[in-house]
Amino acid sequence: MIDDKALELGRLIGQAPEYQALRRAEQALRDDGEAQRRLETISRLTREFDQMMGQGQSPDEAKAHEYETTLHEFELSPAGQGYLVARANVDKLMTKVNQMIADGMERGAVSGIISL
């Protein structure tokens, strides 16, 4: 029963306007070569920074500046803005859903009625 309810919840979330907007924003990112280039640069630099910090090193100023500049350019681009707004809206939706699930679990834990 829980599996069925989880699938139904997933289906409903997939049909939510917030999720549909995220899917469109993701497609817009895939279609924007410049946004893709920026995302690849951000990902590459993030991996390099993680590796350096794992070795107890700090990124040099030039790489840090490149990261900040590329991230800023991505955030200001139409595709980047659309994606970030859509992602934030889905995150808000999921926070609300998770809170409602937690509330339901709490109610279920104290209820003497077992429903199947």
Stockholm file with secondary structure:
# STOCKHOLM 1.0

chainA/1-116         MIDDKALELGRLIGQAPEYQALRRAEQALRDDGEAQRRLETISRLTREFDQMMGQGQSPDEAKAHEYETTLHEFELSPAGQGYLVARANVDKLMTKVNQMIADGMERGAVSGIISL
#=GR chainA/1-116 SS CHHHHHHHHHHHHHHSHHHHHHHHHHHHHHHCHHHHHHHHHHHHHHHHHHHHHHTTCCCCHHHHHHHHHHHHHHHHSHHHHHHHHHHHHHHHHHHHHHHHHHHHHHHHHHCCCCCC
#=GC SS_cons         CHHHHHHHHHHHHHHSHHHHHHHHHHHHHHHCHHHHHHHHHHHHHHHHHHHHHHTTCCCCHHHHHHHHHHHHHHHHSHHHHHHHHHHHHHHHHHHHHHHHHHHHHHHHHHCCCCCC
//
